[in-house]
Amino acid sequence: MDAERTDKAIHYVSVPVDQPVWERTPMLAPLVLVATIEPDGSPDVAPKHMAIPLSWQNWFGFVCHPDHGTYRNLVATGVFTVGYPTPQMVLQTSLAAAPRASDGSKPTVEFLPLTAARVVEGVLVEGCHLHLECELHRVIDDLGGNVLVIGTVVAAHVAEHALRSFDVDDSDLVHASPLLAYIHPGRIATVADTVSFPYHLGFSR
């Protein structure tokens, strides 16, 4: 019995923390498209993976660099939108990741299917299974040169086929409408098969 435990023991390697530890092992994250409006009124769309709900209520946050157009735009306008792309939207998501041209423009955004946001002054990327429209709540800076942008969700739109209901089990819903995940660094995955988490009796959030 002891020998069996030894064979299955996990041996850990300590990695230096003077460099980002996130680069040393695959990390699962969402992949979202953040859209803002440029000073000239044109749309900008950029993919982000350090993005997450920040409360059980409707606050959403993502990490950005203050030199990025996304950050400059949302500070200037006070709003941004978020789209959760589907696995079929890998090409569009890749186009959103293209660098800017020498004149500061982002021509690849012209190839994205965009529609006007319903509440804030912005755009939504068509095809996403979830859209969030956000007003800037606050910015937390001094995170190693990056910032955490926190927005208040003022409107949300879910594709009908991806909307949870009492009539459809969540596992069937995800299987029919798979989710796109980002595996840092530089990989993606399609999540289609899920099982219920075995919560302990009496657990509460």
C-alpha positions in Angstrom: 0.0 0.0 0.0 2.8 2.4 0.9 4.7 1.6 -2.3 1.6 2.3 -4.3 1.2 5.7 -2.7 4.9 6.5 -3.4 4.5 5.5 -7.1 1.5 7.9 -7.4 3.0 10.8 -5.4 3.2 14.1 -7.2 6.7 15.6 -7.3 6.5 19.4 -7.3 9.1 21.8 -8.9 9.4 25.2 -7.4 9.6 27.9 -10.1 11.1 31.4 -9.6 8.6 34.1 -8.9 10.7 36.9 -10.3 9.1 35.9 -13.6 5.4 35.2 -14.3 4.5 31.8 -13.0 1.6 31.7 -15.4 4.0 30.9 -18.2 5.2 27.7 -16.6 2.1 25.5 -16.8 -1.1 25.5 -18.9 -3.8 27.7 -17.4 -7.5 27.6 -18.2 -9.2 31.0 -18.8 -12.2 32.4 -20.7 -11.6 34.2 -24.0 -13.6 37.3 -24.5 -13.8 40.2 -27.0 -13.8 43.7 -25.5 -15.1 46.4 -27.8 -14.6 50.1 -27.4 -15.0 53.3 -29.5 -12.0 55.1 -30.9 -11.7 58.9 -30.7 -12.7 59.1 -34.4 -15.9 57.1 -33.7 -14.7 53.9 -35.3 -14.9 50.6 -33.3 -12.0 48.7 -31.8 -12.2 45.1 -30.7 -9.5 43.2 -28.8 -9.4 39.7 -27.3 -8.8 39.4 -23.5 -8.3 36.2 -21.4 -7.6 37.7 -18.0 -11.3 38.4 -17.7 -13.9 37.4 -15.1 -17.1 38.3 -13.2 -15.9 40.1 -10.0 -19.0 39.5 -7.8 -22.1 37.4 -7.6 -23.7 40.7 -8.7 -23.1 42.4 -12.0 -19.6 43.6 -12.1 -17.1 42.4 -14.7 -13.4 43.0 -14.9 -10.4 42.4 -17.2 -6.7 43.1 -17.1 -5.4 45.5 -19.7 -2.3 47.6 -20.4 -2.6 51.4 -20.2 -0.9 51.8 -23.6 -3.6 49.7 -25.3 -6.3 51.4 -27.3 -8.9 49.5 -25.4 -7.9 51.2 -22.2 -7.5 54.7 -23.6 -10.9 54.4 -25.3 -12.9 53.1 -22.3 -11.4 55.8 -20.0 -12.4 58.4 -22.6 -15.9 57.1 -23.2 -16.7 55.5 -19.8 -18.1 52.4 -21.5 -17.2 49.1 -23.1 -18.8 45.9 -24.3 -17.8 42.3 -23.8 -18.6 39.3 -26.1 -18.0 35.6 -25.4 -17.2 34.1 -28.8 -18.2 30.6 -29.7 -15.7 27.9 -31.0 -16.9 28.7 -34.5 -15.5 32.3 -34.1 -11.8 31.5 -33.8 -11.1 33.4 -37.1 -12.9 36.5 -36.0 -11.2 36.4 -32.6 -7.8 36.1 -34.3 -8.6 39.1 -36.5 -9.4 41.1 -33.4 -5.9 40.2 -32.1 -4.2 41.7 -35.1 -1.8 44.7 -34.3 -2.6 48.2 -35.3 -1.3 49.7 -38.6 1.4 52.4 -38.6 -1.3 55.1 -38.6 -2.8 53.7 -35.4 -5.9 52.2 -37.1 -7.0 48.5 -36.9 -8.1 47.5 -40.4 -9.0 43.9 -39.4 -11.9 45.2 -37.3 -13.6 46.0 -40.6 -13.9 42.2 -41.3 -15.8 41.6 -38.0 -19.6 41.4 -38.0 -20.6 44.2 -35.7 -23.9 45.6 -34.6 -24.8 48.6 -32.4 -25.0 48.0 -28.6 -28.5 48.5 -27.2 -27.8 50.6 -24.1 -24.2 52.0 -24.1 -22.5 53.8 -27.0 -20.6 50.9 -28.5 -20.7 47.8 -30.7 -21.3 44.1 -30.2 -19.6 41.3 -32.2 -22.3 39.2 -33.8 -22.3 35.5 -33.2 -21.1 35.6 -29.5 -23.3 33.5 -27.2 -23.2 36.3 -24.5 -22.9 40.0 -24.7 -22.3 42.4 -21.8 -22.7 46.2 -22.0 -20.7 47.9 -19.3 -20.2 51.3 -17.8 -16.7 51.9 -16.3 -16.9 51.5 -12.5 -13.2 51.9 -11.5 -9.7 51.1 -12.5 -7.1 49.5 -10.2 -3.6 50.3 -11.4 0.0 49.5 -10.4 -0.4 45.8 -11.2 3.1 45.4 -12.6 2.5 47.9 -15.3 -1.0 46.6 -16.0 -4.4 47.7 -14.8 -7.6 46.0 -13.7 -10.7 47.5 -15.4 -13.9 47.0 -13.5 -17.2 47.7 -15.2 -20.8 47.6 -14.1 -23.0 45.5 -16.3 -25.9 47.6 -17.4 -27.3 45.3 -20.1 -26.8 41.6 -21.1 -27.9 39.6 -24.0 -27.8 35.8 -24.2 -28.3 33.8 -27.4 -31.6 31.9 -27.1 -30.0 28.6 -27.8 -27.5 29.2 -24.9 -30.0 30.4 -22.3 -30.3 28.3 -19.2 -33.8 27.0 -18.5 -35.6 24.5 -16.2 -36.5 22.5 -19.3 -32.9 21.7 -20.3 -30.2 20.1 -18.3 -27.0 22.2 -18.1 -24.9 19.4 -19.4 -27.1 19.1 -22.5 -27.1 22.8 -23.0 -23.3 23.0 -23.0 -23.0 19.9 -25.2 -25.3 21.5 -27.8 -23.7 25.0 -27.5 -20.0 24.4 -26.6 -17.9 27.0 -25.0 -14.6 28.5 -26.2 -11.7 28.4 -23.7 -8.2 29.9 -23.7 -5.4 27.7 -22.5 -2.6 30.0 -21.6 -0.1 30.4 -23.2 -1.3 30.4 -26.8 -3.8 27.5 -27.1 -7.6 27.2 -27.2 -10.1 24.4 -26.4 -13.7 23.6 -27.0 -15.7 22.7 -23.9 -18.6 20.5 -24.7 -18.7 17.7 -22.0 -19.4 18.6 -18.4 -20.5 16.9 -15.2 -22.1 18.2 -12.0 -19.7 19.3 -9.3 -20.0 17.2 -6.2 -20.8 19.9 -3.7 -20.7 18.8 0.0 -24.0 18.7 1.8 -24.7 22.1 3.3 -22.4 24.0 1.0 -23.4 27.6 0.3 -21.7 30.4 -1.5 
